[in-house]
């Protein structure tokens, strides 16, 4: 196979398969022959856009697009039109691509386009085609990968019921280990809800509790010589800065504090998710609901919970969170500690 793109970021051990490097050493005809003989070309969406001439090198039969739910239709439809078939891999139940335009400018109100589910320009082609397939019963057009190798079973059971119709299963033996975590005296269970109610100072109270838990966990792990990763997720950058300021200096390089959007695509051994809202009127600022065939899914909660490998901790005000069915289910299923 060959890699299409720019010289930036190409490791030395990939130089013999990188088209930009080969172009410096081969004459045009041998370069063309090398590209045409390759059975697979690997590229980012951006590289296909900026170097679209790659599509003229031979007859491409299949395009495989990973993380397809993060790609908007205009970014990929031109490339897909040049191949005989395409396969998209993605998860439309997690956060979509970030679009800076106001939502009201993205809505499409057309009876002609509605049957093909083209109702919102911020929707990925992956999600639109999934909606078409589900609406029309085209079960031959899609399938669902249900085996996951990241989350311990106790975390997976919540995510599976809340977001994926109860279909998720584990892959590795460690995911079914019934033994408690080494730090179970600090936080019992692998899927935990820590209720905090502090009217008027909810964010401050959560930040202090999150830092206290993170410090205790690392003190315990360091005492045992264990090396695990911990991520702290909150919906707001101002809350992240508050937590960063409270973290002990020796933890600042070991703990990642960021928003849900920035955590998507990554994982940590332990995830602490602080919702940082203390009034039902504020709840709309943290929710990202979408109606699916399995019911209402909160995409932000889905991303936060499924980043965790060994433990997921949800922190928030139960009186505020209970207005949301996905959060109510979380409070029902997670161990309250």
C-alpha positions as CSV (number, residue, x, y, z in Angstrom):
1,X,0.0,0.0,0.0
2,X,1.0,3.7,-0.3
3,X,0.3,6.8,1.8
4,X,-1.1,9.9,0.1
5,X,-0.6,13.3,1.8
6,X,2.1,15.8,2.7
7,X,5.6,15.2,3.9
8,X,4.7,16.6,7.3
9,X,4.3,13.9,9.9
10,X,5.6,11.1,7.8
11,X,7.8,8.9,10.0
12,X,11.2,7.7,8.6
13,X,10.0,4.0,8.5
14,X,7.1,5.1,6.2
15,X,9.2,7.0,3.7
16,X,9.3,4.1,1.2
17,X,5.5,4.1,0.9
18,X,4.8,7.8,1.1
19,X,3.9,9.2,-2.3
20,X,5.3,12.7,-1.6
21,X,8.7,11.2,-0.8
22,X,8.6,8.8,-3.8
23,X,7.8,11.8,-6.0
24,X,11.2,13.3,-5.1
25,X,13.1,10.1,-6.2
26,X,11.1,8.7,-9.1
27,X,10.5,10.0,-12.6
28,X,6.8,10.7,-13.5
29,X,6.2,7.4,-15.4
30,X,7.7,5.1,-12.7
31,X,5.8,7.0,-10.1
32,X,2.6,6.6,-11.9
33,X,3.2,2.9,-12.4
34,X,4.0,2.5,-8.7
35,X,0.8,4.2,-7.7
36,X,-1.3,2.3,-10.2
37,X,0.1,-1.1,-9.0
38,X,-0.7,-0.3,-5.3
39,X,-3.7,-2.3,-4.1
40,X,-4.5,0.3,-1.4
41,X,-4.0,4.0,-1.0
42,X,-4.2,5.4,2.6
43,X,-5.1,9.0,3.0
44,X,-6.9,11.6,5.1
45,X,-10.0,13.3,3.8
46,X,-8.1,16.6,3.6
47,X,-5.3,15.0,1.6
48,X,-7.7,13.6,-1.0
49,X,-9.2,17.2,-1.3
50,X,-5.8,18.9,-1.7
51,X,-4.3,16.2,-3.9
52,X,-7.4,15.1,-5.8
53,X,-5.3,14.1,-8.8
54,X,-4.7,10.8,-6.9
55,X,-8.1,9.7,-8.1
56,X,-6.9,9.8,-11.8
57,X,-4.3,7.1,-11.1
58,X,-6.2,3.9,-12.0
59,X,-9.8,2.7,-11.4
60,X,-10.6,2.8,-7.7
61,X,-13.2,0.1,-6.9
62,X,-13.7,0.7,-3.1
63,X,-13.4,3.6,-0.7
64,X,-13.4,2.8,3.0
65,X,-14.1,5.8,5.3
66,X,-13.3,5.5,9.0
67,X,-14.7,7.9,11.6
68,X,-17.4,8.6,9.0
69,X,-19.8,10.2,11.4
70,X,-17.2,13.1,11.8
71,X,-17.2,13.9,8.1
72,X,-19.8,16.3,6.6
73,X,-21.3,15.4,3.2
74,X,-19.6,18.1,1.1
75,X,-16.2,16.9,2.4
76,X,-16.5,13.4,0.9
77,X,-19.3,13.2,-1.6
78,X,-17.0,14.2,-4.5
79,X,-14.6,11.4,-3.7
80,X,-17.2,8.8,-3.2
81,X,-18.7,9.6,-6.6
82,X,-15.5,8.4,-8.2
83,X,-15.5,4.9,-6.9
84,X,-17.8,1.9,-7.6
85,X,-18.7,1.3,-3.9
86,X,-17.9,2.8,-0.5
87,X,-17.9,1.4,3.0
88,X,-18.4,3.8,5.9
89,X,-17.4,3.1,9.5
90,X,-18.6,5.3,12.3
91,X,-20.8,6.0,15.3
92,X,-23.6,8.5,14.7
93,X,-24.7,8.1,18.4
94,X,-21.6,10.0,19.5
95,X,-20.8,13.6,18.8
96,X,-20.9,14.8,15.2
97,X,-18.6,17.1,13.3
98,X,-18.2,20.6,14.8
99,X,-20.0,23.2,12.6
100,X,-19.5,26.9,13.4
101,X,-22.6,28.2,11.6
102,X,-25.8,28.8,13.6
103,X,-28.1,25.8,13.8
104,X,-31.0,27.7,12.3
105,X,-29.0,28.3,9.1
106,X,-28.4,24.6,8.7
107,X,-32.0,23.3,8.8
108,X,-33.4,22.1,5.5
109,X,-37.2,22.3,5.2
110,X,-38.0,20.6,1.9
111,X,-40.6,17.9,1.2
112,X,-38.5,16.8,-1.8
113,X,-35.4,16.2,0.3
114,X,-37.1,14.8,3.4
115,X,-37.5,11.3,2.0
116,X,-33.7,11.0,1.7
117,X,-33.3,12.4,5.3
118,X,-31.6,15.6,4.1
119,X,-33.0,17.8,6.9
120,X,-29.9,19.3,8.4
121,X,-26.7,20.4,6.8
122,X,-24.7,19.7,9.9
123,X,-25.5,16.0,9.6
124,X,-22.8,13.6,8.3
125,X,-23.5,11.6,5.2
126,X,-23.0,8.5,7.4
127,X,-25.9,9.5,9.7
128,X,-28.1,10.5,6.8
129,X,-27.7,7.2,5.1
130,X,-28.2,5.3,8.3
131,X,-31.5,7.1,8.8
132,X,-32.5,6.2,5.3
133,X,-31.7,2.6,5.8
134,X,-33.5,2.3,9.1
135,X,-36.5,4.2,7.9
136,X,-36.8,2.0,4.7
137,X,-35.9,-1.3,6.3
138,X,-32.7,-1.7,4.3
139,X,-31.1,-4.0,6.7
140,X,-28.8,-5.4,4.0
141,X,-27.2,-2.0,3.7
142,X,-25.7,-1.7,7.2
143,X,-24.5,-3.7,10.2
144,X,-23.5,-3.0,13.8
145,X,-20.3,-3.9,15.4
146,X,-21.3,-5.0,18.9
147,X,-18.1,-6.4,20.4
148,X,-16.0,-3.8,22.1
149,X,-12.5,-4.1,23.7
150,X,-12.3,-0.9,25.8
151,X,-14.8,-0.8,28.7
152,X,-15.0,-3.2,31.6
153,X,-18.3,-5.0,31.6
154,X,-19.7,-3.0,34.5
155,X,-19.2,0.3,32.5
156,X,-20.3,-1.4,29.3
157,X,-23.6,-2.5,30.7
158,X,-24.7,1.1,31.3
159,X,-23.5,2.3,27.9
160,X,-25.1,-0.7,26.2
161,X,-28.5,-0.2,27.7
162,X,-28.5,3.6,27.5
163,X,-27.2,4.1,24.0
164,X,-26.9,0.8,22.0
165,X,-30.1,-1.2,22.7
166,X,-28.3,-3.6,25.0
167,X,-26.3,-5.2,22.2
168,X,-22.7,-4.5,23.3
169,X,-20.5,-7.4,24.4
170,X,-16.9,-7.7,25.6
171,X,-13.9,-8.9,23.7
172,X,-11.1,-9.5,26.2
173,X,-11.0,-11.7,29.4
174,X,-9.9,-8.7,31.6
175,X,-13.2,-6.9,30.8
176,X,-15.2,-9.6,32.7
177,X,-12.9,-9.6,35.8
178,X,-15.2,-9.5,38.8
179,X,-12.4,-8.3,41.1
180,X,-12.8,-4.7,42.5
181,X,-10.4,-2.0,41.5
182,X,-7.3,-1.6,43.7
183,X,-8.7,1.8,44.8
184,X,-12.2,0.5,45.7
185,X,-11.9,2.0,49.2
186,X,-11.9,5.4,47.6
187,X,-14.6,4.8,44.9
188,X,-16.4,1.4,45.1
189,X,-17.5,-0.1,41.9
190,X,-16.4,0.5,38.3
191,X,-19.5,2.6,37.3
192,X,-20.1,5.2,40.0
193,X,-22.5,8.1,40.5
194,X,-21.3,10.7,43.1
195,X,-24.2,13.0,44.0
196,X,-23.3,16.6,44.9
197,X,-25.9,19.3,45.5
198,X,-24.5,22.8,46.2
199,X,-27.0,25.5,45.3
200,X,-25.3,28.6,44.0
201,X,-21.9,27.0,43.9
202,X,-22.4,23.7,42.1
203,X,-19.4,24.1,39.8
204,X,-17.0,25.0,42.6
205,X,-18.2,22.1,44.8
206,X,-17.8,19.6,41.9
207,X,-14.3,20.9,41.1
208,X,-13.1,20.5,44.7
209,X,-14.5,17.0,44.9
210,X,-13.0,16.0,41.5
211,X,-9.6,17.2,42.6
212,X,-9.9,15.4,45.9
213,X,-10.8,12.1,44.3
214,X,-8.1,12.4,41.6
215,X,-5.5,13.1,44.3
216,X,-6.6,10.2,46.5
217,X,-6.6,7.8,43.6
218,X,-3.1,8.7,42.5
219,X,-1.7,8.7,46.0
220,X,-3.1,5.2,46.3
221,X,-1.8,4.1,42.9
222,X,1.7,5.5,43.5
223,X,1.8,3.7,46.8
224,X,1.2,0.4,45.0
225,X,3.5,1.2,42.1
226,X,0.6,1.2,39.6
227,X,0.6,3.3,36.5
228,X,-2.9,4.2,35.2
229,X,-4.3,7.1,33.2
230,X,-7.0,9.4,34.5
231,X,-9.1,11.9,32.5
232,X,-11.4,14.6,33.9
233,X,-14.2,15.7,31.6
234,X,-16.5,18.7,32.1
235,X,-18.8,20.6,29.6
236,X,-17.1,24.0,30.1
237,X,-13.7,25.4,29.6
238,X,-14.1,27.7,32.6
239,X,-14.7,24.6,34.8
240,X,-11.6,22.9,33.3
241,X,-9.5,25.9,34.2
242,X,-10.9,25.9,37.7
243,X,-10.0,22.2,38.1
244,X,-6.5,22.8,36.6
245,X,-5.9,25.6,39.1
246,X,-6.9,23.2,42.0
247,X,-4.8,20.2,40.9
248,X,-1.7,19.6,42.9
249,X,1.4,20.5,40.9
250,X,2.6,16.8,40.7
251,X,-0.6,15.8,39.0
252,X,-0.9,18.4,36.3
253,X,1.2,16.5,33.8
254,X,-0.5,13.2,34.6
255,X,-4.2,14.2,34.5
256,X,-5.9,15.3,31.3
257,X,-8.7,17.9,31.9
258,X,-10.8,18.8,28.9
259,X,-14.2,19.0,27.3
260,X,-16.3,16.1,26.0
261,X,-15.6,17.2,22.4
262,X,-11.9,17.1,22.9
263,X,-12.0,13.7,24.5
264,X,-13.8,12.0,21.7
265,X,-11.7,9.4,20.0
266,X,-9.4,8.9,23.1
267,X,-9.5,6.7,26.2
268,X,-8.3,6.7,29.8
269,X,-8.2,4.0,32.5
270,X,-10.4,6.2,34.7
271,X,-12.8,8.9,33.6
272,X,-14.4,11.4,36.0
273,X,-17.2,13.3,34.3
274,X,-18.4,16.4,36.2
275,X,-21.6,17.9,34.8
276,X,-21.2,21.3,36.6
277,X,-24.8,22.3,36.4
278,X,-27.0,22.9,39.5
279,X,-30.3,24.1,38.1
280,X,-32.7,22.5,35.6
281,X,-32.7,25.7,33.6
282,X,-28.9,25.2,33.0
283,X,-29.3,21.6,31.9
284,X,-29.8,22.5,28.2
285,X,-26.1,23.7,28.1
286,X,-24.7,20.2,28.6
287,X,-27.1,18.0,26.7
288,X,-26.8,16.7,23.2
289,X,-29.9,14.7,22.7
290,X,-30.8,12.8,19.5
291,X,-33.8,10.5,18.9
292,X,-32.8,7.0,17.7
293,X,-34.5,3.7,17.1
294,X,-33.4,2.8,20.7
295,X,-34.9,5.9,22.2
296,X,-33.4,9.2,23.3
297,X,-29.6,9.3,23.4
298,X,-27.4,12.0,24.9
299,X,-24.4,12.0,22.7
300,X,-22.2,13.9,25.3
301,X,-22.9,11.4,28.0
302,X,-22.3,8.6,25.6
303,X,-18.9,9.9,24.7
304,X,-17.9,10.6,28.3
305,X,-18.9,7.2,29.6
306,X,-17.4,5.2,26.7
307,X,-13.9,6.8,27.1
308,X,-13.4,4.8,30.3
309,X,-11.6,1.4,30.5
310,X,-11.6,0.5,34.2
311,X,-13.8,3.0,35.9
312,X,-16.4,5.7,35.0
313,X,-17.4,8.3,37.6
314,X,-20.4,10.6,37.0
315,X,-20.6,13.6,39.3
316,X,-23.6,16.0,39.5
317,X,-26.7,17.3,41.1
318,X,-29.4,14.5,41.0
319,X,-32.2,17.0,41.2
320,X,-31.0,18.6,38.0
321,X,-29.9,15.5,36.1
322,X,-33.1,13.6,36.7
323,X,-35.0,15.7,34.1
324,X,-33.0,13.8,31.4
325,X,-34.0,10.1,30.8
326,X,-30.4,9.1,29.9
327,X,-29.1,10.7,33.1
328,X,-31.9,9.2,35.2
329,X,-30.9,5.8,33.8
330,X,-27.3,6.5,34.8
331,X,-28.3,7.3,38.3
332,X,-30.4,4.1,38.5
333,X,-27.7,1.8,37.1
334,X,-24.5,3.3,38.5
335,X,-23.4,2.6,42.1
336,X,-24.2,5.7,44.2
337,X,-21.1,6.5,46.4
